[in-house]
Amino acid sequence: MPMVNPMVVGFAVATVLLYIVGYVKDPGNVSKAVRETLDLLFNPSQGFAYIVVAAFFLAGMLSILLPSEVIAAYLGREAGMKGILIGTAAGAVTPGGPFLFFPILLGLYKAGASVGALIAYISAWALLAVHRILTWEFPLMGLEFAASRVLVSLAIPVILGVAGQYIHDLLFSGP
């Protein structure tokens, strides 16, 4: 029997409880919430459902089209520090939010990218995303703040990638 994802169960229970609370306050809240949810998912100007579905199709095709030998050479376990540095650089220049980013990451993982390279990729995307720095951080916080934060953050994805690969190998690799 397949294992049920506890996070899915938790979200489902929380959602049902929240809808019960909404119903108790005003039965009309349920239909309003359902309409709002459907609008968030399928409204052409937002369309989160379309983005998520398209991103997973992208991830599926990436895992097939990206030759595993190329992924192994550049992002695989055999690539070592080179893979972690490439993962860091790729994460810093990958645009978009989690709906796009994580399916791409999944495609790379299935194609053979190492845990260390992917941890560096995630960390760089979170800390060093060029599109967010140029669009939000620099204009709102100024050059002094943005430069200080970026400089102090540069090594973090590499450190996390190396540490993550070490811990992964320690915990999940055979003797």
N, C-alpha and C positions, 0 to 999 in steps of 0.2 A: 504494500500500500504506500503510495507516495506521501512524503512528509508535507504537512500543511505549513505554509509560511506564517510564523506567529505574528509578524508585522501586519500581514494582510488581515488576519483575524482581529488583531487589536484595532486597526483602522475601521473594520466593519462594525465591531462592537461599539466603538466610540461614535461612529456615524449614526447607528441605530439609536443609541442613548440620546444623542443631540437632537435627533428628529423627534423622539418622544418628548423631550423637554420643550421643543418648539411647538409641538402639537398641544401639549398641556397649556402653554401660554395662550395660543390661538391656533385652532385647527387649520386656519388659512395659511399659516406659516409653512406647512409642508408643501403645498402646491407652489407657493412663491419660491421656496428653496429649490424645488425640482426644476422650475422654469429657469431660475438663475444658473443652476448647474448646467443645464442643457445649453443655455446661452454661452456660458464660459467654454464649454467643450466644442460647440459646433458653429458659433457665430463666425462668419468669414473674416471679420476684422481681428478676432482673437484666435479661435480655432485650435485650442490646445490638443484636442484629440487628433486633428490632422497632423500636427507637428510630431506628436508622440508616435503615431503609426508610421509616418514617413521616416522618422529617425530609426525606428526598429527595422524597417525595410532596408535602409541605408546600412545599418550594422550587419544585417544578414548578408548583403551583397559584398560588403567590405571583407567579411570573414572568408568569403569564397574567392573573390578576385585578388586579394592581396596574397601573393605567393608566400607560403609559410617559410620558405628559405630566405626570402627578402626580410620578412619580419624578424626571423631568428638572427639574421646578420646585423640588423640595425636596432632592434628592440628586444630581442630574445635574451635568454639567460646567458648564452655564449657571448653576447656583445659586451657584457660586463659594464664597466664605467661608461663606455661609449654609448650604450643603450640608455643608461640613466641620464646622460647629458642630452641625448637626442630627445628623450621623453620630456625633459625639462624644457627644452626649446620648443617642442611641439605644443606642450601645454600652454606656454606663454603666448603663442600666436593663434591658438584655436579659439575662434569666436563662438558666441552663442551661450545659451543657458544650459541647465542640466538636461532638459528634454532632448537636446541635440548631442551634448557632450558625452553623457554616459552611454548611450547606445553606440557611439563611435568607439568609446573605450572598450565596450563589450566585444565589438567586432575585432579590435586589435588583440584583445585577450584570447579570443577563440582562434585567431590566426597565429598565435604563438608568442605574443609579447610577454616579457617577464613581469613578475609582480613588482620588482624594483623599478623598472622603467615606467610601469603604469602608476605606481605611487608617486614617482617624480612628476609624471604627466598631470595627475590630479592636483598635486600640490602647487605646481607652477600655474595651472589654470586658475586655481583659487587665489594665489598670491601675486602672480606676475602677469595676468592677462592684459596684454597690450591694449586691446580694444577698450577695456574698462578704465585703464589708467588714463588713456588719451581722451576718452569721452566723459568720464566722471571725476576721477580723482584729481588730475592736474587742473582742469578748469575750476572745480569747486574748492579744492584744498590748497591749490597753489603749487608752484614748482618746488619750493623748499621742503614742504611736507611730503609731496609725492616722491621726490628724489631720495629723501631720507628713508622713507618706508620701503621703497624698492631696493635700495642698496642694502638695507639690513635684511631683506627677504631673499636676496639672490641665492645664497647658499642653502637655504632651507629645503627646497625640493630635492637637491642632490643628497643632502644628509638624510632626509626621510626615505629617499629611494634606496640608498645603501643600507640603512638600518632596516627598512622594510623587507628587503631581499634577504638579509641575514636572518631576521626573525622568521620569515617564511621558511627558509631552508632548514632552520633549526627545528621548527615545529612540525613541518609537513613533509620533509624529505626523509626517505628511508635511511637506515644505517649505512 
